[in-house]
Amino acid sequence: MPADPNSSDYSLGVLGAGAMGRGIVQVAAAGGMNVKVFDTRRESVDDAVAFIGNMFTRAAERGRMTVEEAAAATARVHPVDSLSDFAGCDAVVEAVVENLDVKRAVFAELEAIVADDAILASNTSSLSVTTIASSCTHPNRVAGFHFFNPVPLMPLVEVIAGVLTDDWVTDALMNIGRRMTREPVRVNDAPGFLVNQVGRGFNIEAAHMVQEGIADTVSIDRIMRDAGGFRMGPFQLMDLTGLDVTHPATKLIYEQSFHEARFRPAVLMETRMAAGRLGRKTGGGFYAYDDGKMVEAPEADAPSYDGRKVWVSPVEADGHAMVCEYLREVGAAIDAGDKPGSESLILVTPVGDDATTTALAQGLDPVRTVAVDTVVGFDMRRTLMTTPVTDPAYRMAAHAVMAMGDVPATVVRDGPGFVAQRIIAMICNVGCSVAQFGVASPEDIDKAVTLGLNYPYGPLAFGDKIGPDKILRILEGIYGLSRDPRYRPNPWLTRRAKLGVSLLTPDAYE
């Protein structure tokens, strides 16, 4: 009979005393569980135990727990000398190297030690739980228990069911996660599980845009922070995580999904990893670092507005209204004619299309045309996009007039979906794919992404904020120009956009 995960004497084993393992031990002990910790390096175990005890002491000093609670939590941590000491544990979580053969070997050893009804859980971030369990004698009691680094500060844990995992196992892990004061979400086994799948839409898409020459890394980061509302830009985040972590995970998800186009890695990341530009840990990545602090060059001042008239295309009513209101506020000279004057700067506000396609479709002079993104983030940063033949004088005029006041503007080269439209649409589309394939519920998808990745919104709520119809238009525009299957809209998104309902709407039969 499996042990009650809420019992006061519940015993948890943790294999691995590195950053992830010690974090799991800390939150488990704080949650009232007796925790045994083992690592092949005894020094790592001793360091982990000392570190955890110090963290509890500091928590007591800061009033987050009483002195008695800190002492009790510390006393619940038990270093052990071998795997055999996990005998009697009600569950064991492995947090060893991310290698399938190693994890299989570990689980084979553990099966010979623990009881048949003890849970075996893997903290794997990207390896298939079903594959790990497939060589076990009792694959039904094997599940994924994916924490995020640093464990004590990151509230999310993914509870991952393999194909053969019994419900009682995931039910127990959900309760264990709550005891650890984590927010557990149920996930069915899939490449990258939930959070790592959605995260590919952020970093891979940004890398592809740099590769395509649309914008540089710093410009993309600024756009996604200011216009998109993200705490970090994608390249800043990859530097923090380490390219040697991000890129191999991307390649693994791509391979596991049988080369699903949405997860196609970017050559840019491969070459930079080969060059050793891994990020902050190596002193240099997409940014330089001074004493561990990122060095970002100051943004150049915008040109001065030369007073020329500005004509705004009325084709996109929302964009037209937004830009015209802004131009009136800053006192720009507006060309109010039905057609642009012969010398007027032409501004268009496409959704999904590039500047060239928009100018030609509307019969406008591409030499004087500049596109403005009004779909994503107009109040904190404005993104402008030129055609390949936009006259530099008109490019500078557009930059100048759209940067009047306190809001900066960034000019990028022609590409469907600007920068923020394209990245957010991809994040949303991958999130819809996770929902479509039943990897997790719509609510859990958004919860996991906001907690695990610190995005301003979950992928489905992001789509709702912008409008599912606009997300669909963006993807169709990019797909129409590129013919790249990575931009094909997911049916979950397409149906809900056409029905005019929230992307969080589950299928009625559920």
Secondary structure, 3 states (H helix, E strand, C coil): CCCCCCCCCCEEEEECCCHHHHHHHHHHHHCCCEEEEECCCHHHHHHHHHHHHHHHHHHHHCCCCCHHHHHHHHHCEEECCCHHHHCCCCEEEECCCCCHHHHHHHHHHHHCCCCCCCEEEECCCCCCHHHHHCCCCCHHHEEEEEECCCCCCCCEEEEEECCCCCHHHHHHHHHHHHHCCCEEEEEECCCCCCHHHHHHHHHHHHHHHHHCCCCCHHHHHHHHHHHCCCCCCHHHHHHHHCHHHHHHHHHHHHHHCCCCHHHCCCHHHHHHHHCCCCEHHHCECCCEEECCEEECCCCCCCCCCCCCCEEECCCCHHHHHHHHHHHHHHCCCECCCCCCCCCCEEEECCCCCCHHHHHHHCCCCCCCEEEECCCCCCCCCEEEEECCCCCHHHHHHHHHHHCCCCCCEEEECCCCCCCHHHHHHHHHHHHHHHHHCCCCCHHHHHHHHHHHHCCCCCHHHHHHHHCHHHHHHHHHHHHHHHCCHHHCCCHHHHHHHHHCCCCCCCCCCC
